[in-house]
Amino acid sequence: MHTRLFYGTIQTGKEQEALAVLNQFVERVKPLRGCLLAQLLQTGNEIVGISTWETKEDLAAYADGDVARELFSRISPLFMGRPTVRSYEVKRSLSEQAILKSFSVDQLPDGTLSEVVKN
């Protein structure tokens, strides 16, 4: 499982336009092959987009595809500076049932569940 983080700061006065664009993209990303999670986080003018993918190949298909390119072209003029994007392999996650299929789940001595990425 792999996660992509997209973050940046919206220019003052561009908040509504930027949020409209970003919300559209959350809706467009989630149905893509392998997308397990699509989120948009905000505090003040700072934005973080999170998408989690079943495989590295699914993430690469998105990152190299038209949807990601269009997002960058539409959102960049609304941000202060260039948005930053980073991709990570998920090593451990405590998550909802829909994501659990990518993990083996072990019960710890205290009764909590721990998930380990399946190889």
N, CA, C and O atoms as a GROMACS GRO file, in nm:
protein
  476
    1MET      N    1   0.085  -0.116   0.000
    1MET     CA    2   0.000   0.000   0.000
    1MET      C    3   0.090   0.123   0.000
    1MET      O    4   0.196   0.125   0.064
    2HIS      N    5   0.047   0.225  -0.073
    2HIS     CA    6   0.126   0.348  -0.087
    2HIS      C    7   0.035   0.470  -0.071
    2HIS      O    8  -0.081   0.468  -0.111
    3THR      N    9   0.091   0.575  -0.012
    3THR     CA   10   0.017   0.698   0.010
    3THR      C   11   0.090   0.815  -0.056
    3THR      O   12   0.213   0.823  -0.053
    4ARG      N   13   0.012   0.903  -0.115
    4ARG     CA   14   0.064   1.023  -0.178
    4ARG      C   15   0.010   1.143  -0.102
    4ARG      O   16  -0.110   1.154  -0.079
    5LEU      N   17   0.101   1.232  -0.062
    5LEU     CA   18   0.064   1.356   0.006
    5LEU      C   19   0.088   1.473  -0.088
    5LEU      O   20   0.193   1.482  -0.152
    6PHE      N   21  -0.008   1.560  -0.094
    6PHE     CA   22  -0.003   1.679  -0.177
    6PHE      C   23  -0.030   1.795  -0.083
    6PHE      O   24  -0.133   1.797  -0.016
    7TYR      N   25   0.061   1.892  -0.075
    7TYR     CA   26   0.034   2.002   0.017
    7TYR      C   27   0.085   2.134  -0.036
    7TYR      O   28   0.178   2.142  -0.116
    8GLY      N   29   0.019   2.239   0.015
    8GLY     CA   30   0.055   2.374  -0.024
    8GLY      C   31  -0.030   2.474   0.051
    8GLY      O   32  -0.112   2.438   0.135
    9THR      N   33  -0.008   2.601   0.020
    9THR     CA   34  -0.080   2.710   0.085
    9THR      C   35  -0.157   2.789  -0.020
    9THR      O   36  -0.100   2.834  -0.119
   10ILE      N   37  -0.285   2.805   0.004
   10ILE     CA   38  -0.372   2.878  -0.088
   10ILE      C   39  -0.346   3.028  -0.074
   10ILE      O   40  -0.330   3.078   0.037
   11GLN      N   41  -0.341   3.097  -0.186
   11GLN     CA   42  -0.326   3.243  -0.184
   11GLN      C   43  -0.450   3.307  -0.119
   11GLN      O   44  -0.562   3.259  -0.137
   12THR      N   45  -0.428   3.412  -0.045
   12THR     CA   46  -0.538   3.487   0.015
   12THR      C   47  -0.632   3.534  -0.095
   12THR      O   48  -0.589   3.585  -0.198
   13GLY      N   49  -0.760   3.516  -0.072
   13GLY     CA   50  -0.860   3.555  -0.170
   13GLY      C   51  -0.894   3.448  -0.272
   13GLY      O   52  -0.986   3.465  -0.352
   14LYS      N   53  -0.821   3.338  -0.272
   14LYS     CA   54  -0.843   3.231  -0.369
   14LYS      C   55  -0.898   3.105  -0.302
   14LYS      O   56  -0.907   3.000  -0.366
   15GLU      N   57  -0.936   3.115  -0.174
   15GLU     CA   58  -0.976   2.998  -0.097
   15GLU      C   59  -1.093   2.922  -0.157
   15GLU      O   60  -1.086   2.800  -0.175
   16GLN      N   61  -1.201   2.993  -0.189
   16GLN     CA   62  -1.322   2.925  -0.240
   16GLN      C   63  -1.295   2.855  -0.372
   16GLN      O   64  -1.338   2.742  -0.393
   17GLU      N   65  -1.224   2.923  -0.462
   17GLU     CA   66  -1.192   2.864  -0.592
   17GLU      C   67  -1.103   2.741  -0.574
   17GLU      O   68  -1.127   2.638  -0.637
   18ALA      N   69  -1.002   2.751  -0.490
   18ALA     CA   70  -0.911   2.639  -0.468
   18ALA      C   71  -0.983   2.520  -0.405
   18ALA      O   72  -0.962   2.406  -0.447
   19LEU      N   73  -1.066   2.546  -0.306
   19LEU     CA   74  -1.139   2.436  -0.242
   19LEU      C   75  -1.236   2.369  -0.339
   19LEU      O   76  -1.255   2.248  -0.333
   20ALA      N   77  -1.297   2.446  -0.427
   20ALA     CA   78  -1.386   2.387  -0.528
   20ALA      C   79  -1.308   2.293  -0.620
   20ALA      O   80  -1.353   2.183  -0.650
   21VAL      N   81  -1.190   2.337  -0.665
   21VAL     CA   82  -1.106   2.254  -0.752
   21VAL      C   83  -1.064   2.128  -0.677
   21VAL      O   84  -1.074   2.018  -0.731
   22LEU      N   85  -1.017   2.144  -0.555
   22LEU     CA   86  -0.967   2.029  -0.479
   22LEU      C   87  -1.078   1.930  -0.447
   22LEU      O   88  -1.056   1.809  -0.454
   23ASN      N   89  -1.195   1.979  -0.413
   23ASN     CA   90  -1.307   1.888  -0.385
   23ASN      C   91  -1.348   1.810  -0.509
   23ASN      O   92  -1.383   1.692  -0.500
   24GLN      N   93  -1.342   1.873  -0.626
   24GLN     CA   94  -1.370   1.802  -0.750
   24GLN      C   95  -1.271   1.688  -0.770
   24GLN      O   96  -1.307   1.579  -0.813
   25PHE      N   97  -1.146   1.715  -0.738
   25PHE     CA   98  -1.044   1.613  -0.760
   25PHE      C   99  -1.054   1.498  -0.661
   25PHE      O  100  -1.023   1.384  -0.697
   26VAL      N  101  -1.094   1.524  -0.539
   26VAL     CA  102  -1.117   1.414  -0.445
   26VAL      C  103  -1.221   1.319  -0.505
   26VAL      O  104  -1.205   1.197  -0.500
   27GLU      N  105  -1.327   1.376  -0.562
   27GLU     CA  106  -1.432   1.294  -0.623
   27GLU      C  107  -1.381   1.218  -0.746
   27GLU      O  108  -1.426   1.107  -0.772
   28ARG      N  109  -1.289   1.276  -0.820
   28ARG     CA  110  -1.236   1.212  -0.942
   28ARG      C  111  -1.129   1.107  -0.911
   28ARG      O  112  -1.114   1.010  -0.985
   29VAL      N  113  -1.056   1.125  -0.803
   29VAL     CA  114  -0.948   1.033  -0.769
   29VAL      C  115  -1.002   0.904  -0.708
   29VAL      O  116  -0.956   0.796  -0.743
   30LYS      N  117  -1.098   0.914  -0.620
   30LYS     CA  118  -1.146   0.796  -0.545
   30LYS      C  119  -1.188   0.680  -0.635
   30LYS      O  120  -1.158   0.566  -0.601
   31PRO      N  121  -1.257   0.703  -0.748
   31PRO     CA  122  -1.297   0.588  -0.830
   31PRO      C  123  -1.185   0.526  -0.913
   31PRO      O  124  -1.206   0.422  -0.976
   32LEU      N  125  -1.067   0.586  -0.915
   32LEU     CA  126  -0.958   0.532  -0.996
   32LEU      C  127  -0.914   0.396  -0.943
   32LEU      O  128  -0.924   0.367  -0.824
   33ARG      N  129  -0.864   0.313  -1.035
   33ARG     CA  130  -0.821   0.178  -0.999
   33ARG      C  131  -0.720   0.181  -0.884
   33ARG      O  132  -0.618   0.250  -0.891
   34GLY      N  133  -0.749   0.106  -0.779
   34GLY     CA  134  -0.657   0.091  -0.667
   34GLY      C  135  -0.665   0.198  -0.560
   34GLY      O  136  -0.597   0.187  -0.458
   35CYS      N  137  -0.747   0.300  -0.579
   35CYS     CA  138  -0.756   0.406  -0.478
   35CYS      C  139  -0.841   0.358  -0.361
   35CYS      O  140  -0.958   0.325  -0.378
   36LEU      N  141  -0.780   0.355  -0.244
   36LEU     CA  142  -0.849   0.311  -0.122
   36LEU      C  143  -0.904   0.428  -0.042
   36LEU      O  144  -1.002   0.414   0.030
   37LEU      N  145  -0.838   0.543  -0.056
   37LEU     CA  146  -0.872   0.658   0.027
   37LEU      C  147  -0.835   0.786  -0.047
   37LEU      O  148  -0.729   0.795  -0.107
   38ALA      N  149  -0.924   0.884  -0.042
   38ALA     CA  150  -0.895   1.017  -0.095
   38ALA      C  151  -0.948   1.117   0.007
   38ALA      O  152  -1.066   1.117   0.039
   39GLN      N  153  -0.859   1.202   0.058
   39GLN     CA  154  -0.897   1.298   0.162
   39GLN      C  155  -0.842   1.436   0.128
   39GLN      O  156  -0.742   1.451   0.059
   40LEU      N  157  -0.912   1.538   0.178
   40LEU     CA  158  -0.867   1.676   0.170
   40LEU      C  159  -0.870   1.732   0.311
   40LEU      O  160  -0.975   1.734   0.376
   41LEU      N  161  -0.755   1.778   0.358
   41LEU     CA  162  -0.743   1.836   0.492
   41LEU      C  163  -0.712   1.985   0.479
   41LEU      O  164  -0.646   2.027   0.384
   42GLN      N  165  -0.760   2.064   0.576
   42GLN     CA  166  -0.734   2.208   0.573
   42GLN      C  167  -0.719   2.262   0.713
   42GLN      O  168  -0.791   2.224   0.805
   43THR      N  169  -0.623   2.352   0.728
   43THR     CA  170  -0.613   2.436   0.846
   43THR      C  171  -0.572   2.574   0.796
   43THR      O  172  -0.465   2.590   0.737
   44GLY      N  173  -0.657   2.672   0.818
   44GLY     CA  174  -0.630   2.804   0.763
   44GLY      C  175  -0.621   2.794   0.611
   44GLY      O  176  -0.711   2.740   0.546
   45ASN      N  177  -0.512   2.846   0.555
   45ASN     CA  178  -0.492   2.839   0.410
   45ASN      C  179  -0.405   2.720   0.369
   45ASN      O  180  -0.377   2.703   0.251
   46GLU      N  181  -0.363   2.639   0.465
   46GLU     CA  182  -0.282   2.522   0.434
   46GLU      C  183  -0.371   2.404   0.397
   46GLU      O  184  -0.471   2.376   0.464
   47ILE      N  185  -0.333   2.336   0.290
   47ILE     CA  186  -0.409   2.224   0.237
   47ILE      C  187  -0.319   2.100   0.230
   47ILE      O  188  -0.202   2.109   0.195
   48VAL      N  189  -0.376   1.986   0.265
   48VAL     CA  190  -0.309   1.859   0.246
   48VAL      C  191  -0.410   1.766   0.176
   48VAL      O  192  -0.522   1.748   0.223
   49GLY      N  193  -0.367   1.708   0.066
   49GLY     CA  194  -0.446   1.606  -0.002
   49GLY      C  195  -0.378   1.472   0.024
   49GLY      O  196  -0.256   1.461   0.013
   50ILE      N  197  -0.456   1.372   0.057
   50ILE     CA  198  -0.402   1.240   0.086
   50ILE      C  199  -0.476   1.138  -0.001
   50ILE      O  200  -0.599   1.134  -0.004
   51SER      N  201  -0.399   1.058  -0.071
   51SER     CA  202  -0.460   0.946  -0.142
   51SER      C  203  -0.378   0.821  -0.110
   51SER      O  204  -0.255   0.825  -0.106
   52THR      N  205  -0.448   0.711  -0.086
   52THR     CA  206  -0.383   0.586  -0.053
   52THR      C  207  -0.423   0.483  -0.158
   52THR      O  208  -0.540   0.473  -0.198
   53TRP      N  209  -0.322   0.407  -0.204
   53TRP     CA  210  -0.337   0.318  -0.319
   53TRP      C  211  -0.299   0.176  -0.282
   53TRP      O  212  -0.210   0.153  -0.200
   54GLU      N  213  -0.367   0.079  -0.343
   54GLU     CA  214  -0.340  -0.062  -0.316
   54GLU      C  215  -0.197  -0.100  -0.350
   54GLU      O  216  -0.131  -0.170  -0.273
   55THR      N  217  -0.148  -0.053  -0.466
   55THR     CA  218  -0.015  -0.092  -0.511
   55THR      C  219   0.065   0.030  -0.556
   55THR      O  220   0.010   0.137  -0.582
   56LYS      N  221   0.195   0.011  -0.563
   56LYS     CA  222   0.284   0.116  -0.615
   56LYS      C  223   0.248   0.147  -0.760
   56LYS      O  224   0.256   0.262  -0.803
   57GLU      N  225   0.209   0.046  -0.834
   57GLU     CA  226   0.171   0.064  -0.975
   57GLU      C  227   0.044   0.147  -0.988
   57GLU      O  228   0.034   0.231  -1.079
   58ASP      N  229  -0.053   0.125  -0.899
   58ASP     CA  230  -0.176   0.206  -0.902
   58ASP      C  231  -0.143   0.353  -0.874
   58ASP      O  232  -0.194   0.442  -0.942
   59LEU      N  233  -0.057   0.377  -0.776
   59LEU     CA  234  -0.016   0.514  -0.745
   59LEU      C  235   0.056   0.575  -0.864
   59LEU      O  236   0.030   0.690  -0.900
   60ALA      N  237   0.147   0.500  -0.925
   60ALA     CA  238   0.222   0.552  -1.040
   60ALA      C  239   0.129   0.584  -1.156
   60ALA      O  240   0.147   0.686  -1.224
   61ALA      N  241   0.030   0.500  -1.179
   61ALA     CA  242  -0.066   0.526  -1.288
   61ALA      C  243  -0.140   0.656  -1.263
   61ALA      O  244  -0.161   0.735  -1.356
   62TYR      N  245  -0.180   0.680  -1.139
   62TYR     CA  246  -0.244   0.807  -1.105
   62TYR      C  247  -0.146   0.924  -1.120
   62TYR      O  248  -0.177   1.023  -1.187
   63ALA      N  249  -0.030   0.912  -1.058
   63ALA     CA  250   0.067   1.023  -1.056
   63ALA      C  251   0.113   1.063  -1.196
   63ALA      O  252   0.141   1.180  -1.221
   64ASP      N  253   0.121   0.967  -1.286
   64ASP     CA  254   0.165   0.994  -1.423
   64ASP      C  255   0.049   1.019  -1.519
   64ASP      O  256   0.070   1.039  -1.639
   65GLY      N  257  -0.072   1.018  -1.466
   65GLY     CA  258  -0.190   1.027  -1.551
   65GLY      C  259  -0.248   1.167  -1.567
   65GLY      O  260  -0.198   1.264  -1.511
   66ASP      N  261  -0.354   1.172  -1.644
   66ASP     CA  262  -0.418   1.299  -1.678
   66ASP      C  263  -0.482   1.369  -1.558
   66ASP      O  264  -0.479   1.492  -1.549
   67VAL      N  265  -0.540   1.292  -1.466
   67VAL     CA  266  -0.608   1.354  -1.351
   67VAL      C  267  -0.508   1.432  -1.266
   67VAL      O  268  -0.535   1.546  -1.229
   68ALA      N  269  -0.393   1.374  -1.234
   68ALA     CA  270  -0.292   1.443  -1.153
   68ALA      C  271  -0.236   1.564  -1.228
   68ALA      O  272  -0.215   1.669  -1.169
   69ARG      N  273  -0.211   1.548  -1.358
   69ARG     CA  274  -0.160   1.662  -1.437
   69ARG      C  275  -0.258   1.777  -1.439
   69ARG      O  276  -0.220   1.893  -1.426
   70GLU      N  277  -0.386   1.744  -1.456
   70GLU     CA  278  -0.488   1.848  -1.458
   70GLU      C  279  -0.499   1.918  -1.323
   70GLU      O  280  -0.514   2.039  -1.316
   71LEU      N  281  -0.491   1.840  -1.215
   71LEU     CA  282  -0.494   1.900  -1.082
   71LEU      C  283  -0.382   2.002  -1.067
   71LEU      O  284  -0.407   2.115  -1.024
   72PHE      N  285  -0.260   1.964  -1.102
   72PHE     CA  286  -0.147   2.056  -1.089
   72PHE      C  287  -0.168   2.182  -1.174
   72PHE      O  288  -0.140   2.293  -1.128
   73SER      N  289  -0.216   2.165  -1.295
   73SER     CA  290  -0.233   2.281  -1.382
   73SER      C  291  -0.343   2.374  -1.332
   73SER      O  292  -0.334   2.496  -1.349
   74ARG      N  293  -0.448   2.318  -1.271
   74ARG     CA  294  -0.557   2.402  -1.223
   74ARG      C  295  -0.530   2.463  -1.085
   74ARG      O  296  -0.574   2.574  -1.057
   75ILE      N  297  -0.458   2.391  -0.998
   75ILE     CA  298  -0.440   2.439  -0.861
   75ILE      C  299  -0.317   2.527  -0.844
   75ILE      O  300  -0.316   2.615  -0.758
   76SER      N  301  -0.215   2.506  -0.924
   76SER     CA  302  -0.090   2.582  -0.907
   76SER      C  303  -0.110   2.733  -0.907
   76SER      O  304  -0.050   2.801  -0.823
   77PRO      N  305  -0.191   2.790  -0.996
   77PRO     CA  306  -0.209   2.936  -0.994
   77PRO      C  307  -0.280   2.988  -0.869
   77PRO      O  308  -0.277   3.108  -0.842
   78LEU      N  309  -0.343   2.898  -0.793
   78LEU     CA  310  -0.418   2.939  -0.673
   78LEU      C  311  -0.336   2.924  -0.546
   78LEU      O  312  -0.379   2.968  -0.439
   79PHE      N  313  -0.219   2.862  -0.557
   79PHE     CA  314  -0.132   2.839  -0.442
   79PHE      C  315  -0.020   2.940  -0.437
   79PHE      O  316   0.018   2.997  -0.540
   80MET      N  317   0.032   2.964  -0.317
   80MET     CA  318   0.153   3.045  -0.302
   80MET      C  319   0.271   2.952  -0.328
   80MET      O  320   0.302   2.866  -0.245
   81GLY      N  321   0.335   2.970  -0.440
   81GLY     CA  322   0.443   2.879  -0.477
   81GLY      C  323   0.388   2.750  -0.533
   81GLY      O  324   0.268   2.732  -0.547
   82ARG      N  325   0.479   2.663  -0.563
   82ARG     CA  326   0.444   2.534  -0.623
   82ARG      C  327   0.400   2.434  -0.515
   82ARG      O  328   0.465   2.424  -0.411
   83PRO      N  329   0.290   2.361  -0.539
   83PRO     CA  330   0.249   2.257  -0.443
   83PRO      C  331   0.359   2.151  -0.430
   83PRO      O  332   0.434   2.126  -0.525
   84THR      N  333   0.367   2.089  -0.316
   84THR     CA  334   0.465   1.984  -0.290
   84THR      C  335   0.394   1.850  -0.290
   84THR      O  336   0.283   1.837  -0.237
   85VAL      N  337   0.457   1.750  -0.349
   85VAL     CA  338   0.400   1.616  -0.354
   85VAL      C  339   0.507   1.517  -0.309
   85VAL      O  340   0.622   1.526  -0.351
   86ARG      N  341   0.468   1.424  -0.223
   86ARG     CA  342   0.556   1.318  -0.176
   86ARG      C  343   0.477   1.188  -0.174
   86ARG      O  344   0.358   1.187  -0.143
   87SER      N  345   0.544   1.078  -0.208
   87SER     CA  346   0.481   0.946  -0.202
   87SER      C  347   0.556   0.860  -0.103
   87SER      O  348   0.679   0.869  -0.091
   88TYR      N  349   0.481   0.776  -0.032
   88TYR     CA  350   0.538   0.693   0.073
   88TYR      C  351   0.480   0.553   0.066
   88TYR      O  352   0.365   0.534   0.029
   89GLU      N  353   0.561   0.454   0.102
   89GLU     CA  354   0.510   0.320   0.122
   89GLU      C  355   0.455   0.315   0.264
   89GLU      O  356   0.521   0.359   0.359
   90VAL      N  357   0.335   0.263   0.280
   90VAL     CA  358   0.273   0.251   0.411
   90VAL      C  359   0.334   0.129   0.480
   90VAL      O  360   0.326   0.017   0.428
   91LYS      N  361   0.393   0.150   0.596
   91LYS     CA  362   0.454   0.041   0.672
   91LYS      C  363   0.362  -0.011   0.781
   91LYS      O  364   0.368  -0.129   0.817
   92ARG      N  365   0.277   0.075   0.832
   92ARG     CA  366   0.183   0.034   0.936
   92ARG      C  367   0.069   0.133   0.936
   92ARG      O  368   0.088   0.252   0.915
   93SER      N  369  -0.051   0.082   0.961
   93SER     CA  370  -0.168   0.168   0.962
   93SER      C  371  -0.273   0.109   1.055
   93SER      O  372  -0.290  -0.013   1.061
   94LEU      N  373  -0.341   0.193   1.125
   94LEU     CA  374  -0.461   0.155   1.200
   94LEU      C  375  -0.575   0.222   1.126
   94LEU      O  376  -0.585   0.345   1.125
   95SER      N  377  -0.661   0.142   1.064
   95SER     CA  378  -0.755   0.199   0.970
   95SER      C  379  -0.891   0.131   0.975
   95SER      O  380  -0.912   0.036   1.051
   96GLU      N  381  -0.980   0.180   0.893
   96GLU     CA  382  -1.115   0.126   0.883
   96GLU      C  383  -1.116  -0.004   0.804
   96GLU      O  384  -1.018  -0.038   0.737
   97GLN      N  385  -1.223  -0.076   0.811
   97GLN     CA  386  -1.239  -0.207   0.750
   97GLN      C  387  -1.210  -0.207   0.600
   97GLN      O  388  -1.153  -0.304   0.550
   98ALA      N  389  -1.248  -0.103   0.527
   98ALA     CA  390  -1.231  -0.101   0.382
   98ALA      C  391  -1.085  -0.110   0.339
   98ALA      O  392  -1.056  -0.155   0.228
   99ILE      N  393  -0.995  -0.069   0.424
   99ILE     CA  394  -0.853  -0.069   0.388
   99ILE      C  395  -0.784  -0.196   0.438
   99ILE      O  396  -0.674  -0.226   0.393
  100LEU      N  397  -0.845  -0.269   0.526
  100LEU     CA  398  -0.781  -0.382   0.591
  100LEU      C  399  -0.739  -0.495   0.497
  100LEU      O  400  -0.652  -0.574   0.531
  101LYS      N  401  -0.799  -0.503   0.378
  101LYS     CA  402  -0.766  -0.613   0.289
  101LYS      C  403  -0.619  -0.610   0.246
  101LYS      O  404  -0.568  -0.712   0.200
  102SER      N  405  -0.550  -0.498   0.260
  102SER     CA  406  -0.408  -0.488   0.224
  102SER      C  407  -0.317  -0.527   0.339
  102SER      O  408  -0.194  -0.524   0.325
  103PHE      N  409  -0.374  -0.564   0.452
  103PHE     CA  410  -0.295  -0.592   0.571
  103PHE      C  411  -0.329  -0.728   0.628
  103PHE      O  412  -0.439  -0.780   0.607
  104SER      N  413  -0.234  -0.784   0.701
  104SER     CA  414  -0.269  -0.895   0.790
  104SER      C  415  -0.293  -0.829   0.926
  104SER      O  416  -0.221  -0.736   0.964
  105VAL      N  417  -0.391  -0.876   0.996
  105VAL     CA  418  -0.428  -0.814   1.123
  105VAL      C  419  -0.395  -0.909   1.238
  105VAL      O  420  -0.434  -1.026   1.236
  106ASP      N  421  -0.323  -0.857   1.336
  106ASP     CA  422  -0.288  -0.933   1.456
  106ASP      C  423  -0.349  -0.864   1.576
  106ASP      O  424  -0.354  -0.741   1.583
  107GLN      N  425  -0.395  -0.943   1.672
  107GLN     CA  426  -0.445  -0.886   1.795
  107GLN      C  427  -0.331  -0.882   1.896
  107GLN      O  428  -0.266  -0.983   1.922
  108LEU      N  429  -0.308  -0.764   1.953
  108LEU     CA  430  -0.201  -0.744   2.051
  108LEU      C  431  -0.250  -0.791   2.188
  108LEU      O  432  -0.370  -0.805   2.210
  109PRO      N  433  -0.156  -0.814   2.282
  109PRO     CA  434  -0.195  -0.860   2.416
  109PRO      C  435  -0.298  -0.770   2.485
  109PRO      O  436  -0.378  -0.818   2.565
  110ASP      N  437  -0.296  -0.640   2.456
  110ASP     CA  438  -0.391  -0.550   2.522
  110ASP      C  439  -0.529  -0.548   2.452
  110ASP      O  440  -0.618  -0.474   2.492
  111GLY      N  441  -0.544  -0.631   2.346
  111GLY     CA  442  -0.672  -0.641   2.279
  111GLY      C  443  -0.685  -0.552   2.156
  111GLY      O  444  -0.780  -0.568   2.080
  112THR      N  445  -0.593  -0.460   2.135
  112THR     CA  446  -0.600  -0.375   2.017
  112THR      C  447  -0.552  -0.453   1.895
  112THR      O  448  -0.483  -0.554   1.906
  113LEU      N  449  -0.591  -0.404   1.778
  113LEU     CA  450  -0.550  -0.468   1.654
  113LEU      C  451  -0.432  -0.394   1.594
  113LEU      O  452  -0.426  -0.271   1.599
  114SER      N  453  -0.339  -0.469   1.540
  114SER     CA  454  -0.223  -0.414   1.472
  114SER      C  455  -0.221  -0.470   1.331
  114SER      O  456  -0.241  -0.589   1.311
  115GLU      N  457  -0.197  -0.383   1.234
  115GLU     CA  458  -0.198  -0.425   1.094
  115GLU      C  459  -0.056  -0.421   1.038
  115GLU      O  460   0.020  -0.329   1.067
  116VAL      N  461  -0.024  -0.520   0.959
  116VAL     CA  462   0.107  -0.529   0.896
  116VAL      C  463   0.084  -0.544   0.747
  116VAL      O  464   0.002  -0.625   0.705
  117VAL      N  465   0.156  -0.466   0.665
  117VAL     CA  466   0.140  -0.473   0.520
  117VAL      C  467   0.172  -0.614   0.472
  117VAL      O  468   0.276  -0.670   0.505
  118LYS      N  469   0.080  -0.670   0.391
  118LYS     CA  470   0.102  -0.802   0.332
  118LYS      C  471   0.208  -0.789   0.224
  118LYS      O  472   0.208  -0.692   0.148
  119ASN      N  473   0.296  -0.884   0.216
  119ASN     CA  474   0.397  -0.884   0.110
  119ASN      C  475   0.351  -0.960  -0.010
  119ASN      O  476   0.424  -0.970  -0.108
   0.00000   0.00000   0.00000
